[in-house]
Amino acid sequence: MQPYEPRSFSLPPIEGISAKQIEEHLKLYEGYVKRTNALYEAFERLKRNDPDPTLIQEVRRRLGFEFNGMRLHEFYFGDIEHGAASIPDGWLKEAVTASFGSTEALRDALKAVVARGSGWAIVNYDPVGNRFHLNWVDEHHIGQLATLPIVVAVDMWEHAYMVDYTPGEKMRYFDAYWAALNWETIARRASQWRTA
């Protein structure tokens, strides 16, 4: 099986988030990729040695944390690549406007979700129910809404802002990240979810 490779991201300077903070955060992301690969290698070793199946089950349970940590960070960094851009006209803008009134109102609704705690604030879209969900994920493998595409994933763990902000200042970090979102990238991804 081909191992996962860390993605490279073309990240411009971001007002309110230092280059040092981004550098440290990217190292953490690369650690998730490395540990995901290590778990798959462990599965193969364990299968060859025919151990008690409970050991494989326990190692597999760890996969959700490492793999989801890898993928969520790819959304996080991918959505701020190439510089900030407003939401373009089209399906996603119409859906956000119909549900929230504007991207600013969506930001304010998500900001209320992130006000307390460490974890991830995620905007999901449910193409079956044709609606958005604002979702809080304490840990990468707990609280995910299965099968729902991710619109935006904001890392609210302390590692995402502690170089620049204290825990009491985390809303300033949230504002800086939100302002850096490239909605053209997000809209391109979202175009595949449109229901008939």
N, C-alpha and C positions, 0 to 999 in steps of 0.2 A: 504494500500500500504506500502511495506517495505521501510523504509528510507534508503538513501544512507549512507554508512560508509566511513570515510576517509581511504584511502589505507595506508598501512605501506610500506616504501621503505627501502631497504638495501643499504644505501649510504656509500661508502668508503670515506676516506679523498680525497679531490679534490684540486690539486695544483691550486692556484689562486682564489679559492672560499672558504672562511672560514667556519668553522662549525657554527659559530654564524650567518652568512648570510643564510646558509641552514636552521638553526633552525627558524629564523624569517620568511623565505619564506614558510616553511611548515605550520606555524601558519596561514599565509594568505590563503594557499590552504584549510586548514581545515575550515576557515571561509566561503569559497565558498560552501563547502559541507553543512555546517550548514544552510546557507542562501537558498540553493536549497531546502533542506528539509522544511524549514520554508515557502517557497513559496507554496509547495505542500500542506502543512497544511492549509495555507490561502485559497487556492482554495476550499478545502473541507468545511471550515467554511463559505465561501462566498456562495457556492452552497446551503448549508443547510438553510441559511438565505434568499435565493432568492432575492439578491440585484439587483440593476440596472446592466445589463450585461456589461456596460462600465467599471465598477470597476474591474470585473474579467478580462476583456481584458487588462486593464492597468497593473494589477498584472502579468498577463501572459507574457506581453512584457518584464518584468524584468527577467523572467526565462532564456531567451537566454543569458543574461550577466552572471548570476550566474552559470548556468549549463555549459556553454562553458568555463567559468573560471575554474570550477572544472575539466572538461575533459582535457583542454589544460595543466593544471598543472600535470595531471596524465601522459600525454605524456612526459612532460618536465622532471619530476623526474624519471619516469620509464626508460627513455632512458639513464640515467647515473647510474642506479643501477648496483651493482656487479663489478664496475670498467671498465675502458676503454678497448675496444677491436676493432681491425681493422675489416674492412668490409670483411666478408668471401667470398670465391668463390661462385658463383651461380648467379641466375637471377638478383638480385638487383645490385650486383657489375657490371655485364655486362651492365645493363641498365644505371647506373650512368656513367660508362666509355663511353658508346656510346653517351650519351647526353652531358656530361661535360668534359670528358677526364680522370677524376680521382675524388676521394672524396676531394682532396685538391682544385681542380678547382671548385667543387661544393661549398666548404667552401668559397672560394674567391668570387664567384657569390652571395652567400647569405650575405656575409660581406658587399657587396655594397648595398644590400637592407637595412641593419640595420644601416647604417652610420648616419642617422638622424631620430629623432622622438622617441616616446615611443609607445610601443605596442608589437606585436608578429611578428616574422619572421618565416614563415612556408614553408616547402618544401612539396608540395602535389604531388601525382602521379595520373594521370587520366588514368584508365585502358581502357576507351572507346577510347580516343584519343591516347593512348600509349605514353604519354609524361609527363614530370615533369613541375610543375609550382612553381616559387618562389613568395610567396604571403606575402603581408604586411597586418596585421590586426590591425587597430587602437584600437578598443575595441572588446571584445570577441564576441559580437553579430553583428558586422558590418564588412563586408569584407571577410567573410568566403566563400569559394568556395564549394557550396553545393554538397554533395555526394562524394567529392574527398578524398580518404584516406590520412592521414597525414604520411609523412615520418619522418620529424623532426619538432619540434615546439620549438623555442627558445624564452623564455620570455625576452623581452627587456624593460619592464617597470622598472622604477627606483628601485622599491622594490626588484628586483632580484639581484641588485648589489650595492646598496648604502651603505651597511655596509662596503664593501671592496673598492669600487671605486667611484670616482666622475663622474658626467655625461660626463665630458671630457675624462675620462678613460674607457668608456664603451666598447671600442673595445678590451681592455685587458680582460675584463670579457667574452666577446663573445669568444675570443680565448681559455680561460680556460674552458668554457662550451663545446665548440666544441671538445677540446682535451679529454674531459671526456666521450664522447658518446660511448655507447656500441653498435657497429654496428651489433653484433650478434643478440641482441634483436630486433633491427630495421629490420634486414634481415628476421628474423623469422616471424615478423608481416607482412612484405611485400610479403612473399611467397604466401599468399592467394590472392594477387591482380593480379598475372601473367595472362595475356590474352593468349589465344591459338594462 
